[in-house]
Amino acid sequence: MPLGDSRASEMLELACMHTLFLREHNRLARGLKRLNPQWNGEKIYQEARKIVGAMIQVPPCHLSALLPCPLVSQLSWWALSARGFHWVGGEVLLTSLCSDMQQHAGYVSWRKFCGLSQPRGVESLGQVLNNKNLARKFMKLYGTPRNIDIWVGALAEPFVDGGRVGPLMACLIGTQFRNTRDGDRFWWENTGVFTAQQRSSLAKISLSRIICDNTRISKVSRNIFRANSYPHSFVSCSSIPKLDLRAWKSNCMEESTEQGISLKVHTVPACKQVQISKSLTTQTIPAELCSHFP
């Protein structure tokens, strides 16, 4: 079965996640069909796909739950895109980012970009690295802090509190991720992607709930991204909030955007006729077709 990733059959963890979200998509599709029997298969598929994309972006389902608090604050709790970014994609992004940085500017220049101090000699570099012996070795190799390779210098910095990267790397990763998020017009929190009620429902979703809904597991870890020993920190699936699909129930007073064209549906008293205005074209639907609307 094609899964969009050549490694799907190589890694057990990846195969499990693919299977889990495939099941979740189909579960959502069934729920949307029950709510909106008038929807055709394409509409159901696309809406379920859109919800799954948002689920991958919502913090409790995303890798941001794995990251240290200082870096998470830089990331603003977000994922890369509705198409399903995962950590391997992050490695590719960071490799590309660091390659670009190495070609254009050095360690000190990027610290200036992030509003951090710019070491000029062995003493100030030793303070930044919290290691004077390492600073002396760098000065011997590079001559000046300005020549230090960005990758080497960033990884040599002591970790931020509660994190696994130093202040420069936290700044660069956070800035790159935030800019990528802000450039994604399908980001789940953007106006027009979901309604306010739908966003409220999506905000409650978690990977723990998705596991509960698509497996026979009845107890899960509350902090699904952290190592746990059963039964410590495990809770019943009944205590994990569910996604409320009622926010996706269609009605006669609905406004949506389809392929970039605004489509407005207006209802009149007793639903005797429904008028659809699409761009400059106006059509009138006979009253007998109103039965298709809940």
Beta strands, then each sheet from edge to edge (+ up, - down):
strand 1: 219-221
strand 2: 234-236
strand 3: 255-258
strand 4: 261-267
strand 5: 274-278
strand 6: 281-285
sheet 1: 1+ 2-
sheet 2: 3+ 4- 5+ 6-
end
